[in-house]
Structures are given as structure tokens and as C-alpha cells.
Amino acid sequence: MTKRTAPEWWRAAVTRRFSTLLLLPFLVSFLVSFAISASAADDPSALADEALGANPGLEALRARISELEALAGAAGTWSDPVVGVEYSNAPVDSFSLSDHPMSALQLQAQQTLPPWGWSGLRGKVAASRTLTSEHALAEAKSQLHREVFELFWKLTLSRMLEQVTREHVARTEELLEAVRARYETGAAGQHQLLRLGVLRDQLRDDLGNFARSDQVLSAALSRALSRDAKRSFATPADLDPKPVSGTASAWLALAREERPELKRLQQSIRTAEAAAELARVDGRPDVTVWMKYRVRTVNTPTDDGTDQISAGFSIPIPWGSAKRSRAERAAQLQVARAERARLAAELDRIEADLTAIHARWTRAFQQAVEYRDNLMPDARATLETSFTDYTVDRADFATLFEAEVSLLDLERTLLSATVETHIQAAAADATMGSAPRGGRP
């Protein structure tokens, strides 16, 4: 029995259709790019700036800074002066100041003086705490900026992968048509149809994962921007890998100068040291000075009623206050010690993070360029050639199937590596604490 084969015109038509399908990603990219010219994709830098102005967490930190600034304005204020009036030693039978030489109207003014340098140190500690909070705000801004960029690029990747998956679903349908035609002529087995059907159904199921990912990432991005959770974002349809700028050692040097978290820890050390000095000065006794003026009205041969004045001061005996001062000073010195340890640990962590980010960014860029320039064109050519050969019995089904799966994996890897360069760029900016450069598109 002679095996039937598909007509030559049918093979040529299917081959031309499949070749057109291989060019579909380029056509889609062109059409989407043309559409985006009328409705541009969102700028992640603009979204990050919007988040910095709208995020309620940052607003809480700003309110805290305003609170500390208000307190710092009165940090070194002395205690209130005391004034008094005394109707002194008046006889109970007349209540007249003229009936007894001890009677008088006494006016008094009193002021407690803090130790020398107390006011300046109080103001220094308050100002240092304010500056520490300002560095904490700058760090929160930097991390929020990174979060917005990462969410935006992850959303972009999810949508790009979804588009690639849709293209491969369509391509798998074309392969199924070709295999089904050969199956009907007895030139292909049923297992070939089943394997392609499973691949197609798996890709269709992946589309549901991408839809879920789109909702999750959009909601997270909306939360960072304090927007309605149902609001959508426009992402670019195409993206070029971002090359690495600078070395890990140069990044670390920049982080030492600009990272807000390091500045916050350094300022915390200065705050604790100033508080320790304040505790030492605060252990000195306060001096209270006063002045009294007695207005007298008595007038006798031995006492003409001359007004009298008196002045004096008092100093507390520093028994309990000195002990409290030493304890507070020792505690603040330990706080400074702990902050120095945290600073050293943070520097180690930043160095490790920057080294890892540089390595991930470098590898992702190398991989994206290699896949884009070499592997992807070869994979497309391999699939097209395998399909053409399959239609004329010069390639088996396993070769065709492997070429399709390989192209799918390469396209997904290319997109992941490309987006990874942008994610790592944003991570580098946030870890250095510098003004965003690498993270900007």
C-alpha cells in the first residue's frame, strides 16, 4: 500500500504561513510601538516621583520631623523665673504694717540657673535627633523609589511574557495543523498530536498566571502610589537591556558618601555622644538665685522704717542626681557603641549587596545581548528550517518539537534577562543611596 503525502501546494502554503508566524513578534512589536506613540507607556521615574509625594508612610515621617523641629526650638530653654509678693509679719489684731517693726510688704524674684553649657547641649541633642529623622526619611524615599521601579519592571516582564506566550499558542496551533495533516495521511503518529496539544494547553493555562500576576503587581504599584487599586498602568512593549555603569568598588565609595542609612547611623552615634555629654553636665547642681525687697511703713524713734533688700542663692546637694547622671551617661555611651556596631554591619551588608547586584546586572546584560544577537536568530532559523524539513519528511517530529520548545525558552530567558538589567539598576541606585541614574530608563 502506497503512503499518501500532502500535496506540494499545501506544503508550500503552510510553510509560508509558518514563516509569517515566526515574524509575528516583530510585526506585533512594530504595531504596538506605533500605537504607543499615540499613548505612551508610563514613565517609572514619574511614577516614583508621584509615590514620593503621595505615600502616607513618608507623610508620617515628615510629620515626625516637624514635631522634632518644634521641640528643638525650645530645647535649651531655662525654667521659668518666679516672682512673689508677701504681706509679712502683720499683727493679727490690726493687720497694719505700721504697728510692728517686723511688718513689711515683701517683693521677691527668683531664678534657677542650669549648669554652664546645659542649654547648648540640649539644643544640640534635639537638632541631632531631627537630622537623624531627616536621614531616615531620605532612606525611606530611596527604598520606595526602588520598590516602584521593581514593581513596574516586573509588571512589564509579566506582560511581555504573556505576549510571547500568546504568540507561541498561535504557533503551536500552526504546528498542530501541520502534524494533523500528516497524521491524516498516516505519516505521523497520534502521540505527536498529543504532545503538541499538551504544550498548547499548558501555554493557555500560563495565560491565567500572567493575568493574576498583572492584577497583583498593579495593585502593589497602586498601593505605593496611593492610587485606586483598580487603576491600570501602561508598560512598554519592547525594552533594551541596560548596560552596567561603574564598578562595585566605585559604587561602594559612593554609598559611603551618599547612602542615607549610613548617614542616619552616623548621626545616631553623634546624638548618643551628645546625650552622654548632656547627662554629664546635667549631673551638676542647679543654682537658684533670688532677690527680695521689703517695703516698710513703721516709723519710731529707734526705727525710721527704711526699706530693706536681701539676696541669696541655693545649691542642692547632688546625692541622687549625680548617680542618675552617671547611669544616664553610661547608657548613652553604650547606645553610641551599639550604633557603631550597626554602622559596621551595614557597611558590610552594603558591600555584599553591591557586589551581588553588580554580578547579577553584568550577567543579565551579557545574557540578554547574547540571546538577542545570536541565540534568538539561530533559534528562529532552526524552527523555520525544522518545520520546512518536517513537511517534506526530512526532519522528525522530535526535532520540530524541540525547536519550538527551545525557542520558547530562549524568548522567555531573553525577556527575563533584559528586565533584570533594569531591576538591578534600580537596586544599585537604592543601595548606593544616590540620585537615580541607573534605574531611569
Steps between C-alpha positions, in 0.01 A plus 500: 500500500641834398522768775311816415677832538381857513494686168793726423280809480371432850851463639609825341194683635551370853871581485429857387239536775737365764779731382262791535415379849867502595508868405192565712696626805668764284169602343330517839788703643477744210124539528510541876784751473293693247203496735716608794607807306144627546468373858846481658586250771528625855838635605620312810694809609182708493315228691775493763485878537124475541545239772742724689234768522197282570618208714348528852799328661727783385245754620517347849879541499466861390259565786751343741773733373272802545431384855871473580570838342232659718648340812854599401397865493444495878749230600744725689247724669557578868239437763253782564599783734294526820358823643315534828332750732491446874299693765744427777473501883186715527338502853183291511319763706536774239660353186680833463857512378564810713427340835806275523861549389513149352203566269563564131382439147762275343558467126703201376659388170665158457673317213653151475814495286595176318865390489734669254454354147172326584287707261737455207520125549123466524464684171777290341333174599160615374644622168693174458185294553322708237783445253491126572130493408574692181750234396241233583255680269758511223562126541127428487473706180787307343347163585156608379659616176656156460171327580312695233764427238513130583121464494479686170767287333351178636163606362669574167661156498172328582326668209787428260500134601124492453538637148769244416283223638207610281728496198614147582141386548428618146821340375411174670164506323687527170719206594192301593352567157814372333523191719128431467532511123778245510309292753203482264729370228655245736838674508479605868402326818228602743754559776630796300160664506468428870839651589426818306152515653644474848750777421225723363272441799786564741573830329133594517499422870806721548295792371288478815814532712602810310155655548526437874854640510380812318231559763735438794779722372262777392338498844839517672607786276174683569555457873848655477350794310189523722281450193182307443592131496302448178695760308713357219850590385643518150826310454738501203455228239873477427808555711875507447740363762669765712881479509684507832642838600794504742670242715395352833787676678399834353140436607615425856699824515191688387283318752733602783439862407135503401306207650242655739498196728872540566449870567217415739720259696786748510265769625358260759853454634545876526161531669589239761838661566339841542238349730779343709667839535166656590450236769842585646422872507149434627651334807637831617276674755271780388553834675194695612547874560248739646450861605248637751389858561315589822279808499464627862266768637585504874656818639630508859779685682719192467386386156417743222352222281769488233425245227717190496649282230641146512656264241619144511545172322454130567667186367356149537725226633551264201451165666236334283542725194871418462423128503224542244731709284774236499250229412348704215842587362610135509177396326543756221860392443376144456242626251781662303696175515204303370446746215866470399457124482186543290688739273779246445246225432309722258819581310576128469146432380511784245833377365362148462178627342682721250733215403202270445303765309799571275541130428129447427480811284815410304384144438148604405633753248743250348228239475247742348746618234610146417142373473383802302786513251589132457283237660158640411567543125648150488206354691248661265693377199520152654127485558416623153744255341375215717142575402586514131695176520221336698247572228719319247598209727858616553458571874324297767242628746741500794725750319204726423362481852838565657553803275166648607561442873856629469382822334240548772759456775745733327241774456397477863861506615578799278210699644586405858866594454410831332261605775745377764753760385248775575403348835864474605563858386228621736640280777846648448366855527313424822794314655738782419244754616582720205267700283341252257713453191524131417135440580375764261406372158 
